[in-house]
Structure formats: C-alpha cells, structure tokens
Amino acid sequence: MSFLEEFNTEALSGVYRRSLSANAAQARMCLDRTELSLADFAVLISPGAAGMLEPLCRRAQAMTRQRFGNVIRMFAPIYISNQCVNNCQYCGFALRNDIVRVTLSVEEVRREAQALAGQGFRNLLLVASEHPKLVPPAYLARCVSNLIDLAPSVSLEVAPMSTHDYAPIVKAGAEGLVVFQETYDRAIYAPLHPSGPKSDFDWRLGTPERAYAAGFRKLGLGALLGLNDWRLEALCLMAHAQWLLKNCWKAQISISLPRLRPAASGFIPRCPIPDREFAQLIGATRLLLPDVHLVLSTRESASLRDGLIPLGITQISAGSHTEPGGYTGAGRENTLRTRGQTSNTFIPGAAHPTDATGQFDIADDRPPKEVAIRLRGLGLEPVWKDWDTAFMA
C-alpha cells in the first residue's frame, strides 16, 4: 500500500484540532516520554506549548548530539535551469514571470561544481525547474556522471519522474532525491498550481516511493511553510516521513522546513511562521524523529541559523546561489529574458540580460569558510565529505 492510499487528511486534521486546546502541562508530559506519537508532536507544536520552548530545545539539542554527535554536513545547491512549464503562484521561476532564464550545458554545470569544489564542497544538490524538453532524464544523468569525480555525493531536486526515468540517473551516480510536496492540503494545492505537470497532487506525493524503487539511497521531504497553516502542514509532513521510515527503510530520510522568501512571483505568505514557533517546530521534529536528518538552508538569516543549528539541524547549505550560473557566471551568454517558454526571443524593448534570475532571495550570504568557522565556534564540526562510492565496493 502506498502513502497516498494511507494518507488520511481527515484523521490528521482531527489530531491537529484537538492539539489546539493543549496546555503547558500536557506539553510537559509529552516531553517526558521516551518515544513520541503524532498526537504528542501536535501538542509540542501547539500554541499551548509555547512556554515550554526552552526545555523542548534543550532536549532536542541533547538528542541530536546523542544521535549525530557534533557533525554538521555541508552541501551546496547548483541551479542548472530556471526554464519552467509550471505556473506555481509562489515561485520565481513560474511560466508567467518576466525573468531572465537559462539552462546550463553539462560543461557549464561542471564549471559551477568545480568552483564549489574549490571552496571545499563534496556534497552537491542539482536543482532544476520543470521543463521536459530542456531538462530531460538523459541530461540529468550526464550532469551527474560528469560530477562524480568532483563530488562523491550528488543529489537532485528536480521535477517528479517515473521509476524508469530515475533509474539511469541513479546508475550515473546520483545518491539522493529531494522533493517538496509544498502543501499537503489538496484544497490549497490546486489553486497554487493552476497549470503545468506540477498540478498533479497525487503524482508528486508518490515521488519518494518511485525514487526509492529506482535505487536512491537518500530521500528528502519538505513542505513550503507559508502556504498554509504551518502546524497542519508539519503534521502531514511528519506522517509522510514516518511512512517512509517504515516502508523505505533502506534509505536515509531527511526533512527540510523551508520558509517562503521574496521572489519574482511577489507572492505574500498566507500563514507566516514566526521565529519562536519555527524553533518550536524544529525541536519537536527532532524529538519525534530522532534519527532523521534535518536540513536548514540559507533562506534563514545568519543570526537565526546560528541559533537554530544546535537545536537539531544536521545538514546545512552555505554560500548558496539560487540562479543558474550563480557561482561562475556560466551560461551568461545564452540567457533569454522571456515570459514563459513559448519562444526563444527577447521581450520587445528588453535590454540584453547579464545573469539569470534566482528562484528566491537568500538571507544568509556568508562565505562557506565563514560559516564553517562559526560552526566550530558553536562546538560543532563541519563535514564536507561523508560518503564515497568506494564504501560500496
């Protein structure tokens, strides 16, 4: 049985509604438990548990150090294309947006990877918008195979595919796949994704299972916080992660908790999550899922990241760019300022662009070395490489 078949939004909504009446005493009881249920998690992220933030964070930090030691895994994203056929309302790459677009060649992707390798990165995440003609599976497989000598760990955050299409990418050397459901609420999902392949909620929800069947050994999940009530989204995300831990047990599971950032779309978060509640969510997630990796990106400010990382985070990006060619200027001569992908001509009167448009603005723009120094100052150890195919020989 798939997660889609087991996904019971009514039941999860009931758990969420009941948790809204929880108080500090109930939260304290949940904190004292060795293992948490989804109902316990809902209590710990409820408004009634807000006063328990300090003990929650202390326990989450202790559990993280117990399970993961002081290690923080460093990675960097490489955006390889911002040409897209979807019209997601919140995304800077949406088809309707008048932006500067480009898809990097395999050689240009390698240039970006070489620049990151020079900064120490050995864990790379290839990110692409959805365009079946410009970013097909064969292109992704070539990109991966061309980077393995530079980065033994290459993962992808790309459009959902079939198991058949994923297989050659895994064979090329990719070890991980990241896919955000964005929102687990069908009623919210539909108007946010009015056109394009991404409008298929069910196909996207089943992506991790197809990726696991293809052989990916790492699976990353996430919900985009700000699209819907964050507590309900978090509860659904945790249920999804628990299902994968049980049914895709050979894979390593990671969870990202990205908050909406300013982008070309101009989308305003409907349900923003304040910093204190964000910390509450990270702490509760660690207690519910003690062995799952938690990812924190440069969407968050430097000062906030420094405060949140010790609470339960195990993977972070640094020095990130969200535009194709952001590290070296690769692809600059091939950029096009277009609204959508109906033609390869410039918008009348538009000046020749110099750089592609990013997906969203980052908040922590510190160089990777500076981030690494700060981690050591926090008593943590940045790790640039933790995997090599030789381990499987």
N, C-alpha and C positions, 0 to 999 in steps of 0.2 A: 504494500500500500504506500502511495506517495504522500508527501507532506500536504499537497493540495487536497487529497481526499480526507486527510485527518484535520486539516486546518478549520477550526470551529470558531469563527469570529464572534458568534453569539455567546459562547461559553466564556471566551476571553473578555468580552465586554462586560459580562456579569462579574467576573473576578475584579475587573477594573472599577466598576461602580461600587462594589462592596468595600473596596480598599479606601475609597474617598472618605469613609466615616471612621477610618482607623485613627488611633491616638498614639501618643508617645509611649504609653505602657505596652501597647501591642507591638510597637516597633522594637522596644527593648526585648520583648520575648523572642521576636524573630532574630535579633542579633545574637541571642544566647544559643540558638540552635546550631548544631553541627552541620546539618545539611538543610538547604532552603528549598521550598516549593515555589511554584509560580505565584501562589497566593501570598507567600511571605515576601517575595520580591516586590509584589504590588504594594504591600504595606510599607516597605522600606523606601519606596519612591513616592509615597503619598504625601500630601500636604501635612498630614498629622505627624509624620516622621521628621519634619524639617528641623526640629530641635535636637534631633539625635545625630546631626551631621558629623560632629566631632568623633564620637565613638564609632560611628559607621566607617569613617575614613581611617581611623586607627586600625580597626580590624581588617579592613580591605588592604591596607598597606602591609600589615603583618602577614596576611595570607599570600600576597604577591611575592614577598621576599622568601617565604617558605617554599612556594612552588616554583619560582623562577629565579631565585637568587637576586643579585643586583644588576642583572643583564638587561640592557635595552637594545633591541635590534634596530639598526638604522637602515632605512631604504630611501630611494628617490623615485619619483614618477617621471616617465618620459612620455609626454603627449606627442603622439605620432600623427594625429589627424583631428581637425575640428570641422570637417565637412560632414554634414548630417542630413538625414532624410526625416528625422523626427521633429515634432513641434512641441516639445515639453515646455510648459508655460514658465518654468523657473530657470531654465538652462541657458547659459550664454551662447551655446552652440546651436540653439534651435533654428530650424529651417527658415523661419520668418525673419530672423535677426539680420540686420545690415552690418556684417562684420568682415574682417579680413581672414580668409580661410586658406588652408594649405594641407596637403597630405605629404608627409616626408617620404622620400625614397628609402630603400633599405640601407643604402650607403649613408644617407643623412641621419637615419636613426642610429647607425653605428657611431657617427661623429658625436652625437649627443651622449651616447653611452661612454665613449672614450673620455669626454670631458668630466663626466661623473666619476668614472674610474680613477681619474687623476685626483679627485677630491677624497678618494678612499672608498666610495660605494662599491659593494659587490652584490647588493640586493636591489634589483630594478623592477619597477612596475610599469609596463607598457599600457598607456591609456589612449583609447580612441573613441570618437563618436561613431554613430552607426551610419555606414554607407556601404551597402553590399558590393557595389562595383569598385569603389576605391579602396576599401579595406576588407577584402575577401580573406577566407581562411588561409589560402596559399601565401598571400602576402604576409600575414601574421607569422606563419611558420618560418618563412625566410628571415623575417626580422629576428625571431628567437634564435634560430640556428646561427645567425651572424653575430650574436652577442655572447654566446656561452663561454667563449674564451676570455671575455672581459668580465662577465658577471655569472658566477655559477648558479645564482638564484635569479630566475626571471619569471615574473608572474604577469598576468594580464587583467585589465579591467576594460572589457570590450563588450560589444553587443552580444546578447544571448545567441547561442548556436545549438545545433544538434550534436549528439554524441559523435556521430560520424564526422562532422566538421571539426570537432575538437581534437579527435584522435591524432591527426598529423601534427598538430601544434604541440601536443604532449610528446610525440615522438621526436620532434625537433629539439626538445629540451625544456619546455615550459613546465614549471612545477606547481604553480598556483593560479587560481582564478578568483577574482573578486567581482561580486555583483550586488548592487544595492537594489532592494525592492522599491526604494524611495518611500512609498507608503503602503501599508498592508490593508488599508481601507479601500475596498472597491469603489465605493461611492465617491471618495476623494480622488482616487487614481484616475478614473475615466475622464473627468474634465481637465485634469492636469496634463493628460496625454491624448489630445484630441485627434492626432493623425500620426501615421507612421507605424512601423512594426512594433514599437515600444508600447503601443496602446493595448497590446495583448497581455493582460494581467497574468493569466494562467501560465503562459509560455515563460514569462520572466520568473515567476515563482518557482517553476520546476528546474531552473537553470543549474543550481548547485548539484542536483541529483544527476543530471546529464553529464556535467563536468566530472563528477566522481566516477561515473561509469566509463568515461574516456580515459581515466588514469591520473587525473590531477591529484597530487598528494596534499595540497593545501587549498582550503575553501574559505573565502572571506565573505561575510554578510554585512549588511548595514541598512539603516533607514535614515532618510534625509530629514533631520529634525528641523521643524519649522513649517512643514506642510500640513500637519495635523496635530491633534493633541499628543504631546510627546510621551505621556505616560502610557497611553493605549498602544502607541507605536512600539514603545520599548517592550511591552508585554508580549506583543505578537513576535517581535524580533527574537526575544528570549525563547519563545516556544519553538520557533524555527531552528534556532541553534541547538536546543535540546534534542529535537528530532534528528538533526544531522549527526549529533554526537552518538546517538543510539544506532542509526541506520547507515551512516557513512563513517564508521568508527576507525577505518584505516587512515582517514585524512585528518590533518591538523586544522582546527577551526579557529578563525579569527573574527572579531567583531569590530566594526568601525561605527562611531557615533558622530557623524559629521553634522555640523550646524550650518544652515544656509548662510552664504556670504553674498555680498554685492556682485552682480554680474550684468552682462549686456542686456539680459532679459528685463531688468528693472523690477523683478518680482519682489514683493514685500512679504516676508514671513508671516503666515497667518497665526501661528502659535509659537512665538519665540520662547526659548528656554533660557532663563536667567543663569548666571554663572553658578550660584549656590546650588540650584536644582541640577545643573549639569554635573557638578561634583557628586551630588547625591546619587545620580544615575550611574556614574562610573563606579562608585563604591559598592552600590547594590549589585551591579552586574558582576563585579569580581566575586562577591560572596555567593551569588547563585551559580556562577560558572568558574570555579577556581582554577581550572586548567586551560581555559580558553585565552588566546592572545587578544589583548585589547589594543587598538590602534588609535593614535592621536596624530592628526595631520597639522600642517601649517595654516589651516583655516583659523586656528586659535592664536591669540596674541602670545608673545614671548613670555610675559609675566604670568599669564594664566597657565600656559603649558608647563612652566617651571613648577607651579603649584600643583597641577593635576597629575603630572607624570609619576611621582612617587606613590600615588594612591592605588594604582592598579594597572597602569599602562606598561606594555611590554614591547611595543613597536612604534616607532615614530619616523616621520619624514623630516627632512631638513633642507634648507636652501632650495625649495621647490619652485618650479615654474609650471603654470597651467596652460601655456600656449605652445604649440608645436615649434620646435627650433629655439626654445627659450634659453637654452644653455650655450648655444654656439651661433645662433642666427641661421642655422641650417634651414633650407627651403625658402629663404627670403626672396630669392629671385623668381619664385613660382607662385607667390601669394596672389590671391584674387579677392577683390572686395565685391562680394555678391550678397544678394538677398536670396538665400536658398541655393539650390543646385540645379536649376533649370537650364543654366547656360554657363559658359566659361568666359563671359565678357564682363568688363567693369561696369559698374553703375554709372550712367551718364553724369559727367561733371565731377566724378570722384577722382581724387589725386591718387597717384600710384602709391600703394602702401609699402611700408618697410618691414613690419613684423606682424605675425598672425595674432589674432585676438585670443586671449585666455578664456578659460571656462568660467573662472571666478577670481576675485581678488584674494590673495593670501594675506594673512595678518602677521605671521612670524617670518620676517625676511632675513634672519640672522644667517651668516655663512655656516655651513656644516661643522667646520672646526670649532667655531664659537659655541655651537650647540653642544658639541662633544665635551668641551671644557666645562661648560655649565653642568652637564650631567655628572661629570666626575666631582664637581663641587657639591653636588647633592648626594654623593656617596654611591653613585651608580656607575656602571661600566658600559660604555657604548661599544657595540659589536657590529662590525661592518660586514663580516662574513661568518655564517654559521652552518653552511651547507656546501657540499661538493659532490658531484656525481660519483667520485671515486669511492664514496662511502657505500655505494650500492654494488661495487664491483665484486 
